[in-house]
Amino acid sequence: MSRLFVFLTVYSLLMFSTGCKEKNDTTAPEATVQSPSNNDEYVIGETIKLIADFTDNEELKSCKASIAYSGDGSGEGSPWAPSPTTISLSGTSQSVDKDLFGGDIPICKTGDYTITLEVSDAAETPNVTTKTIDIQIVSNTPVLTVEKPTEGQSFVAGVGDIMTLTATCTDNKQLKELICNVEYTDAPGNILKGATGVNDPWEPGEFTIPLTGTSQTLTDEPLFDGDIPESIAGNYKLILKLYDTDNNVTTKEINFVLTN
C-alpha cells in the first residue's frame, strides 16, 4: 500500500509540474505603421518620424528601426547611414510617435532608401516581425554632378581647344538653368593688358544653358561658344551655378589650368 501511495504522490507531482510549465510563446507581435509609408518623400533637413501601433499576445519588447541606401540616387557625397534607433516596448499594446535616426536628415546622397523595422516580443525565444518601407530622400536645392572638366584639367589657348561639360542636373521639382563663368585666379585685378590678347586673362563672360524637367544630362556640351582664344597662361576656375524654378541654387567650382 505504501508503494502505491508513493507512486501516486510522485505521479501527481509530475503531472502538476507539467501542467504548470509555461508554454513556449510562438506568436509574433503585430505592427500597424501609419508613418512612414511606401514611396514617401523626405527632404534633406527633414526628420523621419515613426508613428505606429504594436500589439502582442503576451508581452512586447522592442522595435529596432534601421535605414539603408538602396541605389538609384544622384548627387555627390555618401549615402546616409545613421545608427539604428531602438525603441523599448512593453505590455500587450503600445503606440509610438518618435523621431528616428538621431534627428534631421543631413546633406547626403539623395535617392532611394529602405527602412527596416524589426519588432520583437519578450518570449524566451523572441518572435520577430519584420517590415520594410521604401522611401526617397530628395534635396530642395538642385543637385549638380560633374564628370568633366575634371579638377586640375589642362587646356591650351589659341589652338582651337574647346571646354566641354559633361554633367547631370536634377531637382525635386523643376530645373531652370545652368550659368557658367570663368575666373582667373593667379592675380585677379592686376593684369597687364596686351595688344594681342596673349597677356589678357580668358574672360568669356556668362554662358547660360536652359534646362527643363527634373533631370537633365549634358554630354560634351561646348561652353562659351567656341575655341579658347589666346590668353595668359595660369590658373583659372570654372564657376557653375545650377538654378531651379524656385531660384534655389547650387554652386560648384572646378579649378583648371590654361597653357599657351
Buried (B, 14 or more C-beta within 10 A) or exposed (E): EEEEEEEEEEEEEEEEEEEEEEEEBEEBBBBEBEEBEEEBEBBBEEEBBBEBEBBBBBBBBBBBBBBEBBEEBBBEEEBBEBEEBEBEBEEBEBEBEEEBBEEEBEBBBBBBBBBBBBBBBBBEEBBBBEBEBBBBBBBBBBBBBBEEBEEEEEBBBBEEEEBEBBBBBBBBEEBBBBBBBBBBBEEEEEBEEEEEBBEBBBEBEEBEBEBEEBBBEBEEBEBBEEBBBBBBBBBBBBBBBBBBBBEBBBEBEBBBEBEB
